[in-house]
Amino acid sequence: MQGFTKIDLIILIAYLSAVLFAGLHFSKKEMKGKEYFKGDGTVP
């Protein structure tokens, strides 16, 4: 077992792509500094 095989590389690229797209999707909401630190007041 030396290095990455093709399937390892495919899985790694798919995982990194999924993380990137999830990050972009959830980062759409823009928060100001105060809202960031107090959690936007959504937690009771």
C-alpha positions as CSV (number, residue, x, y, z in Angstrom):
1,M,0.0,0.0,0.0
2,Q,1.8,3.1,-1.2
3,G,0.1,6.4,-1.7
4,F,-3.4,7.2,-2.9
5,T,-5.2,4.9,-5.3
6,K,-7.7,6.4,-7.8
7,I,-10.7,5.6,-5.6
8,D,-9.0,7.4,-2.6
9,L,-8.4,10.5,-4.8
10,I,-12.0,10.5,-6.0
11,I,-13.4,10.2,-2.5
12,L,-11.1,13.0,-1.3
13,I,-12.2,15.3,-4.1
14,A,-15.9,14.5,-3.6
15,Y,-15.6,15.1,0.2
16,L,-13.7,18.4,-0.2
17,S,-16.2,19.6,-2.8
18,A,-19.2,18.7,-0.6
19,V,-17.6,20.6,2.4
20,L,-16.9,23.6,0.1
21,F,-20.5,23.7,-1.3
22,A,-22.0,23.3,2.2
23,G,-19.9,26.1,3.5
24,L,-20.9,28.4,0.7
25,H,-24.6,27.5,1.1
26,F,-24.7,28.1,4.8
27,S,-22.6,31.3,4.7
28,K,-25.2,33.2,2.7
29,K,-26.7,34.8,5.8
30,E,-24.6,37.8,6.7
31,M,-24.2,38.6,10.4
32,K,-22.9,41.7,12.1
33,G,-20.4,41.5,14.9
34,K,-22.9,41.9,17.7
35,E,-25.3,39.3,16.2
36,Y,-22.4,36.9,15.8
37,F,-21.4,37.0,19.4
38,K,-24.9,36.8,20.9
39,G,-26.1,34.1,18.5
40,D,-28.5,36.4,16.7
41,G,-30.9,36.0,19.7
42,T,-32.4,32.8,18.3
43,V,-31.5,30.6,21.3
44,P,-34.1,30.8,24.2
